[in-house]
């Protein structure tokens, strides 16, 4: 009698694409906690770790009080973040820089001013 080992396949085998999706969720969950937001008067500074992405692979949208950061399709990793600031953002006075995998946004805000009306 010849004994041949049987091939056993687990019912719980995980496909590589599912593992990749799980890794992306893990990276997003851990990096969300590491976003650093600081305020100095009317200027907000936001630092986000985005290792492996170049500035051409990132998109920053400023709309009223909201900042949205996302990676383009086909980038090596997926990044999606959003922040809501207490005042409108002045896009002309704001700037962004990417250095050693850390994206730094320096956002200037327009504080709402109270206007008075003189009685004639």
C-alpha positions in Angstrom: 0.0 0.0 0.0 1.3 3.4 -1.0 0.5 6.4 1.3 0.2 9.7 -0.5 -0.2 12.9 1.5 -3.4 14.7 0.8 -3.4 18.4 -0.1 -5.5 20.2 2.4 -6.9 23.6 1.5 -8.2 25.8 4.3 -11.7 27.1 4.0 -10.5 30.4 5.5 -7.7 31.1 3.0 -7.4 34.8 2.4 -6.8 36.2 -1.1 -3.9 38.6 -1.7 -6.4 41.4 -2.7 -8.3 41.0 0.6 -5.0 41.2 2.5 -4.0 44.3 0.6 -7.4 45.9 1.4 -7.0 45.0 5.1 -3.5 46.5 5.1 -4.9 49.7 3.5 -7.6 49.9 6.2 -5.0 49.4 8.9 -2.7 52.1 7.5 -5.6 54.6 7.2 -6.7 53.8 10.8 -3.3 54.3 12.3 -2.3 57.4 10.3 -5.6 59.2 11.1 -4.6 59.2 14.7 -1.2 60.7 13.8 -2.5 63.7 11.9 -1.3 66.8 13.7 -3.4 69.9 13.7 -2.2 73.1 15.3 -3.7 76.6 15.5 -1.8 79.9 15.8 -4.2 82.7 15.7 -5.8 82.7 12.2 -3.3 80.1 10.8 -3.9 76.4 11.0 -1.1 73.9 10.4 -1.9 70.3 9.5 0.8 67.6 9.1 -0.1 64.3 7.6 2.2 61.3 7.0 1.9 60.1 3.4 4.9 57.8 2.8 5.4 56.6 -0.7 3.3 59.3 -2.4 4.7 62.2 -4.5 3.1 65.6 -4.8 1.7 64.6 -8.2 -0.2 61.8 -6.6 -2.0 64.0 -4.0 -5.0 66.3 -4.5 -5.9 69.1 -2.0 -9.3 70.8 -2.3 -10.2 73.9 -0.3 -13.9 74.8 -0.1 -15.2 77.4 2.3 -14.3 75.9 5.7 -13.4 72.4 4.5 -10.0 70.9 3.5 -10.0 67.6 1.6 -6.9 65.5 0.9 -7.0 62.5 -1.4 -4.7 60.5 -3.5 -5.3 60.1 -7.3 -6.4 56.8 -8.8 -3.4 54.5 -9.5 -1.3 55.9 -6.6 0.6 53.2 -4.6 -1.7 53.8 -1.6 -5.0 55.3 -0.9 -5.4 58.5 1.2 -8.6 60.3 2.0 -8.9 62.8 4.8 -11.0 65.9 5.5 -10.9 68.6 8.1 -13.5 71.3 8.9 -12.0 74.6 10.3 -14.0 77.1 12.3 -13.5 79.9 9.6 -13.3 80.2 5.8 -10.0 79.4 4.3 -8.0 82.0 2.3 -6.6 79.9 -0.5 -4.3 82.7 -1.8 -2.5 83.0 1.6 -2.3 79.2 2.2 0.4 76.9 1.2 1.4 73.2 1.1 4.7 71.4 1.2 5.8 67.7 1.0 9.1 66.7 2.5 10.3 63.2 3.5 6.8 61.7 3.3 5.2 64.4 5.5 2.6 66.7 3.9 2.3 70.1 5.7 -0.6 72.4 5.0 -0.4 75.9 6.4 -3.9 77.3 6.0 -4.8 81.0 6.6 -8.4 81.7 7.6 -10.6 84.6 7.1 -12.2 85.5 10.5 -15.7 86.8 10.0 -15.7 90.5 10.8 -18.6 92.3 12.5 -19.7 95.2 10.5 -21.8 98.1 11.9 -24.2 100.2 10.0 -24.4 103.9 10.8 -27.8 105.4 11.3 -28.4 108.4 9.1 
